[in-house]
Amino acid sequence: MKTIALLITLFLFSPLSCLGAQPLDIVINEIAWMGTEKRLPNDEWIELFNNTNNVLDIDGWKIAADDGSPEILLGGNIEPKGFFILERTNDETMPETKADLIYKGGLNNKGEYLQLFDRQGNLIDSVQCQDGWLYGDNETKQTMERKDSLLNGDSPDNWQTSQASKGSPKKENSLGAIKISPQEKDESSDSGNQGGQALELKPDKLTGEIFNALPTREAIGNMSGSFVFVFFAALISALFAGALILVAKKTIK
């Protein structure tokens, strides 16, 4: 009976107990390394995103830079497909957006290598910008946005400069700003841009149609969740069948 009870316990709880955080479950989704437009340059903020369909507890998690600063101890919960905003020093960085966590320690404008660890010290996500921030603009205060939360954060191709100077805190990231070279800016100014305003380019209709045709992050996440469910359902069935066979053998003896 003790053997049967042990097998039933393993059957019921072992698949669940091994379900820890996986890489990219939570990602660094947006970085305002340059501060905000109308406030002090050290009014920086970082946004996290929960890729899963579950509420995730991030008590004991941390974001750490390889140079030692900042090192941010995290806490709280992130809702399924939800955003989590970290504001530096106080909650006045973005008056219109409530911070989920306040931290101390600044981001180096020359770049940082940021890593996100769970409470067991497992690496969940990283952003390699130690040689300089990939995107974002210190003059216009446009942020550095992740293109796809399900793809590697170390890839330069997975980041962009936000369309808006305020970025997209607690919102889906934008389609990205179209960069204009200094020569193109000069030519546009000479050809009639007399107001001194930078020429603003937006994605054309074709770009928008292509973007809308791509599978959404939520759809991809749901497919991933279905695969995990099927895998563990099969595992549970195998354990249950093994327990029945063992019981049957002991009964026959």
C-alpha positions as CSV (number, residue, x, y, z in Angstrom):
1,M,0.0,0.0,0.0
2,K,2.9,2.4,0.8
3,T,4.3,1.8,-2.7
4,I,1.0,2.5,-4.3
5,A,0.5,5.7,-2.2
6,L,4.0,6.8,-3.3
7,L,3.3,6.2,-6.9
8,I,0.0,8.1,-6.7
9,T,1.7,11.0,-5.0
10,L,4.4,11.1,-7.8
11,F,1.6,10.8,-10.4
12,L,-0.3,13.7,-9.0
13,F,2.5,16.1,-8.1
14,S,5.8,15.4,-9.8
15,P,4.8,16.8,-13.2
16,L,3.7,20.0,-11.5
17,S,6.7,20.3,-9.1
18,C,9.1,20.3,-12.0
19,L,7.3,23.2,-13.8
20,G,9.7,26.1,-13.1
21,A,10.3,29.2,-15.0
22,Q,11.5,28.7,-18.5
23,P,13.7,31.0,-20.7
24,L,11.6,33.8,-22.2
25,D,8.7,33.2,-19.8
26,I,9.3,36.8,-18.8
27,V,11.4,39.2,-20.9
28,I,12.8,42.7,-20.8
29,N,10.4,44.3,-23.3
30,E,11.3,48.0,-23.4
31,I,14.2,50.1,-22.0
32,A,14.1,53.9,-21.5
33,W,17.8,54.1,-20.9
34,M,17.8,57.8,-21.9
35,G,15.3,59.0,-19.4
36,T,12.1,60.9,-20.3
37,E,11.4,63.8,-22.5
38,K,10.2,66.5,-20.1
39,R,11.8,65.3,-16.9
40,L,15.4,64.6,-15.7
41,P,17.6,62.3,-17.8
42,N,17.9,59.9,-14.8
43,D,14.1,59.3,-15.0
44,E,14.7,55.9,-16.5
45,W,12.3,53.0,-16.7
46,I,12.3,49.3,-17.8
47,E,9.3,47.2,-18.9
48,L,8.9,43.5,-18.4
49,F,6.4,41.3,-20.3
50,N,4.9,37.9,-19.3
51,N,4.8,35.6,-22.3
52,T,2.8,32.9,-20.6
53,N,-0.9,32.4,-19.9
54,N,-0.3,32.2,-16.2
55,V,0.1,34.7,-13.3
56,L,3.9,34.6,-12.5
57,D,5.3,35.4,-9.1
58,I,8.7,37.2,-9.5
59,D,9.6,37.4,-5.8
60,G,13.3,36.8,-5.5
61,W,13.9,37.4,-9.2
62,K,16.4,40.1,-10.2
63,I,17.7,42.2,-13.1
64,A,21.5,42.6,-13.0
65,A,24.0,44.5,-15.1
66,D,27.4,42.9,-15.7
67,D,29.1,46.0,-14.3
68,G,27.2,45.6,-11.0
69,S,24.8,48.6,-11.4
70,P,22.0,48.5,-11.5
71,E,21.1,45.3,-9.7
72,I,17.3,45.3,-9.2
73,L,15.6,42.8,-6.8
74,L,12.1,42.1,-8.1
75,G,8.9,41.3,-6.4
76,G,5.2,40.9,-7.1
77,N,3.1,39.2,-9.7
78,I,2.8,39.7,-13.5
79,E,-0.6,38.9,-15.0
80,P,-0.9,36.6,-18.0
81,K,0.3,38.5,-21.1
82,G,0.8,41.4,-18.8
83,F,3.3,44.2,-18.5
84,F,5.3,45.2,-15.4
85,I,6.9,48.7,-15.1
86,L,10.1,49.4,-13.1
87,E,10.7,53.2,-12.5
88,R,13.9,54.6,-11.2
89,T,14.0,56.5,-7.8
90,N,10.2,57.3,-7.5
91,D,6.9,57.0,-9.3
92,E,7.2,60.5,-10.9
93,T,9.2,59.2,-13.9
94,M,5.9,58.7,-15.8
95,P,3.1,60.5,-14.0
96,E,0.5,59.0,-16.3
97,T,1.7,55.4,-15.7
98,K,1.8,53.8,-12.3
99,A,5.0,52.0,-11.5
100,D,4.8,48.3,-10.4
101,L,8.3,48.6,-8.7
102,I,10.7,51.4,-7.8
103,Y,14.4,50.8,-8.1
104,K,17.7,52.6,-7.6
105,G,20.8,52.6,-9.7
106,G,21.1,54.1,-13.2
107,L,21.6,52.7,-16.7
108,N,24.9,53.7,-18.4
109,N,24.2,55.8,-21.5
110,K,27.1,54.0,-23.1
111,G,25.4,50.7,-22.8
112,E,24.7,47.8,-20.5
113,Y,24.6,44.0,-20.5
114,L,21.3,43.2,-18.6
115,Q,20.3,39.8,-17.4
116,L,17.1,38.6,-15.9
117,F,17.4,35.7,-13.3
118,D,14.6,33.8,-11.5
119,R,14.8,33.1,-7.8
120,Q,16.9,29.9,-8.4
121,G,19.5,31.9,-10.3
122,N,18.4,30.6,-13.8
123,L,18.9,33.0,-16.7
124,I,15.5,33.8,-18.2
125,D,16.4,36.6,-20.5
126,S,19.3,38.9,-21.5
127,V,20.0,42.0,-23.5
128,Q,23.6,42.4,-24.7
129,C,24.2,46.1,-25.2
130,Q,27.5,46.4,-23.3
131,D,29.1,48.0,-26.5
132,G,26.3,50.6,-26.8
133,W,22.6,50.6,-26.8
134,L,21.2,49.1,-30.0
135,Y,18.3,51.5,-30.4
136,G,16.7,54.5,-28.7
137,D,17.5,58.1,-29.0
138,N,18.9,60.3,-26.2
139,E,17.9,63.5,-27.9
140,T,14.3,62.7,-28.8
141,K,13.9,60.3,-25.8
142,Q,12.5,57.5,-28.0
143,T,12.9,54.2,-26.2
144,M,14.4,50.9,-27.2
145,E,11.6,48.4,-27.9
146,R,11.6,44.7,-28.4
147,K,10.1,43.5,-31.6
148,D,9.1,40.0,-30.6
149,S,8.9,38.9,-27.0
150,L,9.3,35.2,-28.0
151,L,12.6,35.7,-29.8
152,N,16.1,36.1,-28.3
153,G,16.8,39.4,-26.5
154,D,20.5,39.3,-27.4
155,S,19.7,39.6,-31.2
156,P,20.2,43.1,-32.5
157,D,17.5,42.3,-35.1
158,N,14.9,41.9,-32.4
159,W,15.0,45.6,-31.2
160,Q,13.9,48.9,-32.6
161,T,13.5,52.6,-31.7
162,S,10.0,53.5,-30.6
163,Q,7.8,55.7,-32.8
164,A,6.9,57.9,-29.9
165,S,9.2,59.9,-27.6
166,K,7.4,58.4,-24.6
167,G,7.7,54.9,-25.8
168,S,4.9,52.4,-25.2
169,P,4.8,51.7,-21.4
170,K,2.3,49.0,-20.5
171,K,1.2,48.7,-24.2
172,E,2.1,46.7,-27.2
173,N,5.3,48.0,-28.8
174,S,5.1,50.1,-31.9
175,L,6.0,49.2,-35.5
176,G,9.3,51.1,-34.9
177,A,10.6,54.4,-36.1
178,I,12.1,54.7,-39.6
179,K,15.6,56.0,-39.2
180,I,16.7,58.9,-41.4
181,S,20.4,59.5,-42.1
182,P,21.8,63.0,-41.4
183,Q,22.2,63.5,-45.2
184,E,18.5,62.8,-45.7
185,K,17.6,65.1,-42.9
186,D,19.6,67.9,-44.5
187,E,18.1,67.3,-47.9
188,S,14.5,67.3,-46.5
189,S,15.3,70.6,-44.7
190,D,16.7,72.2,-47.9
191,S,13.7,71.1,-50.0
192,G,11.1,73.0,-48.0
193,N,11.0,71.8,-44.4
194,Q,11.3,75.4,-43.2
195,G,9.7,74.9,-39.8
196,G,12.8,73.2,-38.4
197,Q,10.9,70.1,-37.6
198,A,12.4,66.7,-38.3
199,L,10.6,64.8,-41.1
200,E,8.4,62.1,-39.6
201,L,8.0,59.0,-41.6
202,K,5.4,56.4,-40.8
203,P,5.1,52.8,-42.0
204,D,3.3,52.7,-45.4
205,K,0.1,50.8,-46.1
206,L,1.9,47.7,-47.5
207,T,4.1,47.5,-44.4
208,G,1.1,47.6,-42.1
209,E,-0.7,44.9,-44.1
210,I,2.3,42.6,-43.9
211,F,2.6,43.2,-40.2
212,N,-1.1,42.5,-39.6
213,A,-0.8,39.2,-41.5
214,L,1.8,37.9,-39.2
215,P,0.7,35.6,-36.3
216,T,0.2,37.5,-33.1
217,R,2.3,37.0,-30.0
218,E,-0.8,35.7,-28.1
219,A,-1.5,33.1,-30.8
220,I,2.0,31.8,-30.7
221,G,1.9,31.7,-26.9
222,N,-1.4,29.8,-27.0
223,M,0.2,27.2,-29.4
224,S,3.1,26.9,-27.0
225,G,0.8,26.4,-24.1
226,S,-1.1,23.7,-26.0
227,F,2.1,21.8,-26.7
228,V,3.0,21.8,-23.0
229,F,-0.4,20.6,-22.0
230,V,-0.3,17.7,-24.4
231,F,3.2,16.8,-23.3
232,F,2.3,16.6,-19.6
233,A,-1.0,14.9,-20.3
234,A,1.0,12.2,-22.1
235,L,3.5,12.0,-19.2
236,I,0.7,11.7,-16.6
237,S,-1.0,8.9,-18.6
238,A,2.3,7.0,-18.8
239,L,2.9,7.3,-15.1
240,F,-0.7,6.2,-14.4
241,A,-0.3,3.2,-16.7
242,G,3.0,2.2,-15.0
243,A,1.3,2.3,-11.6
244,L,-1.5,0.1,-12.7
245,I,0.9,-2.5,-14.2
246,L,2.9,-2.5,-11.0
247,V,-0.3,-3.0,-8.9
248,A,-1.4,-5.8,-11.3
249,K,1.9,-7.6,-11.0
250,K,1.8,-7.5,-7.2
251,T,-1.8,-8.7,-7.2
252,I,-1.0,-11.7,-9.4
253,K,1.9,-12.7,-7.2
